[in-house]
Amino acid sequence: MTDQQKFEWAKPKEPTPLLYTNFVHTSWTFFDVRFQLGQLVPTNPGVSNDFVVQEQGAVIIPWGQAKNLRDILIALIESYEKTNGEIKPQKLVPVPELPKHQE
């Protein structure tokens, strides 16, 4: 199968899930790669910067598709950075100190 070969997308009878992830854990076997998808959520918003990972789902793909995904991501990131500048690692903003009220 080549990248130039086009396939029509068939719509399923039931809607497919839409997942958001900002945390990915990988594992693999001889046959495939598993991406466990999660979302970091604060445990105590506004008080601490502690988070837990809320599991969203998982995607399992064969090694050949993992390699295709790598190539697609490299091309997308290069294109994005050419247009918008380098993607830099984000830093978490510290918890602000609330002003003390005087009575």
C-alpha positions in Angstrom: 0.0 0.0 0.0 1.4 3.4 -1.0 0.8 6.9 0.4 -0.5 7.9 -3.0 -3.3 5.4 -3.0 -6.6 7.1 -2.1 -9.4 5.4 -0.1 -12.9 6.7 0.5 -13.9 7.2 4.2 -17.0 5.3 5.1 -19.2 6.8 7.9 -20.1 4.4 10.6 -23.7 3.9 11.8 -22.7 5.1 15.3 -20.7 8.3 15.8 -17.0 7.8 16.5 -15.5 9.2 19.7 -13.5 12.4 19.7 -10.7 12.3 22.2 -8.5 15.1 23.5 -5.2 14.2 25.0 -2.3 16.1 26.5 -0.6 13.1 28.0 0.5 9.9 26.2 2.0 6.7 27.5 3.4 4.2 25.1 3.9 0.5 25.3 4.5 -2.1 22.6 4.7 -5.7 21.5 6.4 -7.5 18.7 3.3 -6.8 16.6 2.1 -3.3 17.5 2.4 0.0 19.4 -0.1 1.1 22.0 -0.7 4.8 22.8 -2.6 5.2 26.1 -4.2 8.6 26.0 -4.9 10.8 29.0 -5.7 14.3 30.0 -3.8 16.0 32.9 -6.4 17.5 35.3 -5.7 19.5 38.4 -6.5 17.8 41.7 -6.9 21.0 43.6 -7.4 24.0 41.2 -6.1 27.3 42.3 -4.4 25.8 45.4 -1.7 23.6 44.0 -0.1 22.5 40.8 -0.8 18.8 41.5 -2.3 16.8 38.6 -3.7 13.4 37.9 -4.0 11.7 34.5 -7.6 11.1 33.5 -7.6 8.2 31.1 -9.3 9.1 27.8 -8.8 5.9 25.7 -6.1 4.1 23.8 -5.0 3.6 20.2 -3.2 0.5 19.0 -1.5 0.4 15.6 0.9 -2.0 13.8 4.5 -1.0 13.6 4.2 -0.1 9.9 1.5 2.5 10.6 3.6 3.8 13.6 6.3 4.6 11.1 3.9 6.3 8.8 2.5 8.3 11.7 6.1 9.3 12.6 6.7 10.6 9.1 3.4 12.5 9.0 4.1 14.1 12.3 7.6 15.2 11.3 6.2 16.8 8.1 3.3 18.5 10.0 5.6 19.9 12.8 8.2 21.1 10.3 5.4 22.9 8.3 3.9 24.4 11.5 7.3 25.6 12.8 8.2 27.1 9.4 5.0 29.2 9.6 4.7 29.9 13.3 8.1 29.5 14.8 9.6 26.8 16.9 7.3 24.9 19.3 8.9 25.2 22.7 8.2 23.1 25.8 5.6 24.7 27.9 6.1 25.6 31.5 3.3 25.4 34.1 2.5 28.8 35.6 3.0 28.8 39.4 0.0 29.0 41.7 -0.5 32.7 42.3 -0.5 34.1 45.8 -3.9 35.6 46.6 -3.9 39.1 48.0 -4.5 39.3 51.7 -7.6 41.2 52.6 -7.4 43.5 55.5 -10.4 43.8 57.8 
